[in-house]
Amino acid sequence: MTATAAKAAITTTLQIEGMTCAACVRRVETALGRLEGVESARVNLATGQATVVYQPAAQDPERLAAAVRSIGYDARVPPPDAAPWPAAVTPSSEDEWRRSMGLAFAFTVPLVIVSMGRMLPGMHGWTMALMPESRWQLIEWLLATPVVLGAGMRFHRSGLQELRHGAPGMHSLVMLGSLAAYGYSVLAFLAPRIFPAGAASTYFEAAAVIITLVILGRSLEARARGRASRAIARLLRLQVTTTWRLESGAWREVPIAAVRPGDCLRVKPGERVPTDGVVTEGRSYVDESMMTGESMPMAKSVGDAVIGGTVNQEGSLVIAATRVGAETMLARIVRTVAEAQADKPPIQQLADRIAGVFVPVVLALSTATFMVWLVVGPEPALSYAFTTAVSVLLIACPCAMGLATPTAILVASGRGSELGILFRRGSALDALAEVTTVLFDKTGTLTEGRPELMAIHAQGGENELLTLAAAVEAQSEHPLAAAVVRAARERGLPVPEARGVQATAGLGVAGEVAGLRVAVGSARFMTQQGHDVAPVAAALQALTAAAQTPVFVAIDGVVRGLIGIADRPRPNAAEAIGRLRPLGVTVGMITGDQRAVAEVIAAELGITEVHAEVLPTDKADVVGAAQRDGARVAFVGDGINDAPALARADVGIAMGSGTDIAIESGDVVLMRGDPRAVVDAIGLARRTRRTIRVNFLWAYGYNLLLIPVAAGALYPFWGVLMNPMLAAGAMSLSSVLVVGNSLRLRRFSSPP
């Protein structure tokens, strides 16, 4: 495929209903992946959503949905105005499962009392005196039928479609197990003579309990998965529906959908900020905790940016809208979290491949179990063979396998959004858990990112030197250049226009100002320009000792002075570094500053590994060198020139206060400008990985240990057989335990 064709690929989502296990996920992904023009298809069981990348010339969303429906699942294309997140479990689906559970319990409870009660000591003779055994069996049949053929019909329909398409899944196993028990019992009741002596037993209660317990498990799963999605739902509820807009000199209330960039909006005390914008009038404090995780309200005044969905606390504000609709920070957060939940780490991809062959293997094991018991089992051999075969079918349902990873990622990404941490890919959680080295870009990450002019050493007038330097720096986007320009304006100095300005990335800038050739930059830049820096050696030593970055200023080929600029560390940077070490993480700092200046900052923060005087294009090389030494590297940055290093690292962590390019290059985005969020992100990732491992221990360990028990492996030693009812209960319990274990991530807090 050409690069042009690859760029033409678009991504769409499908909402899919009827998936129950990892085998279902594998079937849907395979069906979509075989279609012409489909480049990739990822299916998430926990959210019930498929993310498909395809060529529009070959496919369209409706044809993709039709392909999914052709293999037995209900698929639909969400409308354009649908919420930008996957509605994993809607209230209506939770209610539907609750109604099914009510119907099942209403008939199953009396059925169990009737069938099992007759076996209690002293009860058999009394019940036989009331009516013969055949009448009791008829009552059991009548009670079991609404459960098996009513509440359980959804399993039978789906299971039949799975078998029809040659891809059996969880519903196939439930259907075969419950209908086998039900059909065997009906035959034993209507035609007992066709069975060997002693084998005409009825299992109506087992058939009903199988369906009831599976419905109970699915209902609990639906409730738990719904709770896992509520973190995103809370974010969505932050969006306001109306706002006050200035129109023709008057304030009018308008729908939020009518707001456009540049509109002037009023935010009263106690109201939510309607959209992203910049304050043009007023002063106030804004609670941004739901967006950034920062507990303290932030002071806002003219020129400060505000985020849609945050709460204005005290004063009235007037803002100019900058981003609206799908481009707001809130919409981007929701979209990022949804994308993370759709992504699959390697462990889940392996699980899906295993599940693709697991169910056919289970069917083969069940058949083999039946045949072995029928041939070598004690009398009544048919009854034993039937019981063990059904138990194997039920105990091996792989629904827990399919939920093991996506539910953990679902909960972790939701909890991360509450803490101001966005995982742009689900696999980033897995990669971040294995990080052994964290490399921080200094400026704007470990430091405030707002360098300030601290000193001027000029051979002549300070103001003249600053004016000429500011003139050429005004056309540079470097933070040090902004500090020079800002200092000149704060002193009330004019900033004349420079001509012929040329910038050398990471080194300096030169141009012509009022007939003078002015060059401003580093010592290396001065050397490249052919300027001697020896005349300012003493001033350079003084600035370096004070941990200030020296900016050389040359006028007409002669270095005439130095400007000292300092970017102070963030208040919480040293604490973040100190909290990373107990996690076994090596911490390093990368900066373009001179080594002497960098080492002063590093010593203040407690960092021993320093990479100084690194050009922007070389930051990725530093990351690569650490990787070649065997380290799993996370790079933390916030600038445009950090994008290559963010992409090169095993995990790129972008500060959300940085540029859009850095954010788009990062795998993890920290919405608050606090280095301690790196500690939280690593802690949450490691906790998530442990949770996934425990989930798989339950999912696979359950099956591997209990399949032999269900097949009767303990019978020769202790005479123990697993009742199909217990097998159904164990299968449902495994799914509930997996979901419940994942929900524990909602209580994650910062590592001490």
RADALIN-V855538 format. One record per backbone hydrogen bond with DSSP energy under -1.0 kcal/mol. CO is the residue of the C=O (numbers start at 0). NH is the residue of the N-H. Records with the same first field share a line. If there is no record, write none. Layout:
CO = NH / NH
This chain:
1 = 5
2 = 6
3 = 7
5 = 8
9 = 53
11 = 51
13 = 49
14 = 75
16 = 73
20 = 24
21 = 25
22 = 26
23 = 27
24 = 28
25 = 29
26 = 30
27 = 31
28 = 32
29 = 33
31 = 34
34 = 37
36 = 54
39 = 52
41 = 50
43 = 47 / 48
47 = 15
48 = 43
49 = 13
50 = 41
51 = 11
52 = 38 / 39
53 = 9
54 = 57 / 58
59 = 63
60 = 64
61 = 65
62 = 66
63 = 67
64 = 68
65 = 69
67 = 70 / 72
68 = 71
73 = 16
75 = 14
78 = 81
82 = 84
85 = 87
89 = 93
90 = 94
91 = 95
92 = 96
93 = 97
94 = 98
95 = 99
96 = 100
97 = 101
98 = 102
99 = 103
100 = 104
101 = 105
102 = 106
103 = 107
104 = 108
106 = 110
107 = 111
108 = 112
109 = 113
110 = 114
111 = 115
112 = 116
115 = 118
116 = 119
119 = 122
122 = 126
123 = 127
124 = 128
125 = 129
126 = 130
131 = 135
132 = 136
133 = 137
134 = 138
135 = 139
136 = 140
137 = 141
138 = 142
139 = 143
140 = 144
143 = 147
144 = 148
145 = 150
146 = 151
149 = 152
151 = 155
152 = 156
153 = 157
154 = 158
155 = 159
156 = 160
157 = 161
158 = 162
159 = 163
160 = 164
161 = 166
162 = 165
168 = 172
169 = 173
170 = 174
171 = 175
172 = 176
173 = 177
174 = 178
175 = 179
176 = 180
177 = 181
178 = 182
179 = 183
180 = 184
181 = 185
182 = 186
183 = 187
184 = 188
185 = 189
186 = 190
190 = 193
191 = 194
195 = 198
198 = 200
202 = 206
203 = 207
204 = 208
205 = 209
206 = 210
207 = 211
208 = 212
209 = 213
210 = 214
211 = 215
212 = 216
213 = 217
214 = 218
215 = 219
216 = 220
217 = 221
218 = 222
219 = 223
220 = 224
221 = 225
222 = 226
223 = 227
224 = 228
226 = 229
228 = 232
229 = 233
230 = 234
231 = 235
232 = 236
234 = 237
235 = 238
240 = 255
242 = 253
243 = 265
244 = 251
246 = 249
249 = 246
251 = 244
253 = 242
254 = 257
255 = 258
259 = 262
262 = 320
263 = 245
264 = 318
266 = 316
267 = 270
270 = 311
272 = 308
275 = 321 / 322
276 = 305
277 = 319
278 = 302
280 = 317
283 = 299
284 = 312
285 = 297
286 = 310
287 = 290 / 291
288 = 292
297 = 285
299 = 283
300 = 303
303 = 278
305 = 276
306 = 309
309 = 272
310 = 286
311 = 269
316 = 266
317 = 279 / 280
318 = 264
319 = 277
320 = 261
323 = 326
324 = 327
327 = 331
328 = 332
329 = 333
330 = 334
331 = 335
332 = 336
333 = 337
334 = 338
335 = 339
336 = 340
337 = 341
338 = 342
344 = 348
345 = 349
346 = 350
347 = 351
348 = 352
349 = 353
350 = 354
351 = 355
353 = 356 / 357
354 = 358
356 = 360
357 = 361
358 = 362
359 = 363
360 = 364
361 = 365
362 = 366
363 = 367
364 = 368
365 = 369
366 = 370
367 = 371
368 = 372
369 = 373
370 = 374
371 = 375
372 = 376
379 = 383
380 = 384
381 = 385
382 = 386
383 = 387
384 = 388
385 = 389
386 = 390
387 = 391
388 = 392
389 = 393
390 = 394
391 = 395
393 = 396
397 = 21 / 401
398 = 402
399 = 403
402 = 406
404 = 408
405 = 409
406 = 410
407 = 411
408 = 412
409 = 413
410 = 414
411 = 415
412 = 416
413 = 417
414 = 418
415 = 420
419 = 670
421 = 668
424 = 427
425 = 428
426 = 430
427 = 431
428 = 432
430 = 433
431 = 434
435 = 585
436 = 633
437 = 587
438 = 635
439 = 589
441 = 444 / 445 / 446
445 = 569
451 = 565
454 = 563
456 = 561
457 = 459
460 = 464
461 = 465
462 = 466
463 = 467
464 = 468
465 = 469
466 = 470
467 = 471
468 = 472
469 = 473
471 = 474
472 = 475
477 = 481
478 = 482
479 = 483
480 = 484
481 = 485
482 = 486
483 = 487
484 = 488
485 = 489
486 = 490
487 = 492
488 = 491
498 = 511
501 = 509
503 = 506 / 507
506 = 521
507 = 503
508 = 519
509 = 501
510 = 517
511 = 498
512 = 515
515 = 512
516 = 555
517 = 510
518 = 553
519 = 508
520 = 551
521 = 525
522 = 526
523 = 527
524 = 528
525 = 530
526 = 529
532 = 535
533 = 536
535 = 539
536 = 540
537 = 541
538 = 542
539 = 543
540 = 544
541 = 545
542 = 547
543 = 546
548 = 564
550 = 562
551 = 520
552 = 559 / 560
553 = 518
554 = 557
557 = 554
559 = 458
560 = 552
561 = 456
562 = 550
563 = 453 / 454
564 = 548
565 = 451
567 = 447
569 = 572
571 = 575
572 = 576
573 = 577
574 = 578
575 = 579
576 = 580
579 = 582 / 584
580 = 583
585 = 437
587 = 439
588 = 610
589 = 441
590 = 613
592 = 612
593 = 597
594 = 598
595 = 599
596 = 600
597 = 601
598 = 602
599 = 603
600 = 604
601 = 605 / 606
608 = 588
610 = 590
614 = 617
617 = 621
618 = 622
619 = 623
620 = 624
621 = 625
622 = 626
623 = 627
624 = 628
625 = 630
626 = 629
631 = 435 / 436
632 = 649 / 650
633 = 438
634 = 652
635 = 440
636 = 654
637 = 658
638 = 641
639 = 642
641 = 645
642 = 646
643 = 647
644 = 648
650 = 634
651 = 666 / 667
652 = 636
653 = 669
654 = 657
658 = 662
659 = 663
660 = 664
661 = 665
666 = 423
667 = 653
668 = 421
669 = 655
671 = 673
673 = 676
674 = 677
675 = 679
676 = 680
677 = 681
678 = 682
679 = 683
680 = 684
681 = 685
682 = 686
683 = 687
684 = 688
685 = 689
686 = 690
687 = 691
688 = 692
689 = 693
690 = 694
691 = 695
692 = 696
693 = 697
694 = 698
695 = 699
696 = 700
697 = 701
698 = 702
699 = 703
700 = 704
701 = 705
702 = 706
705 = 709
706 = 710
707 = 712
708 = 711
711 = 714
713 = 717
714 = 718
722 = 726
723 = 727
724 = 728
725 = 729
726 = 730
727 = 731
728 = 732
729 = 733
730 = 734
731 = 735
732 = 736
733 = 737
734 = 738
735 = 739
736 = 740
737 = 741
738 = 742
741 = 744
742 = 745
743 = 746
744 = 747
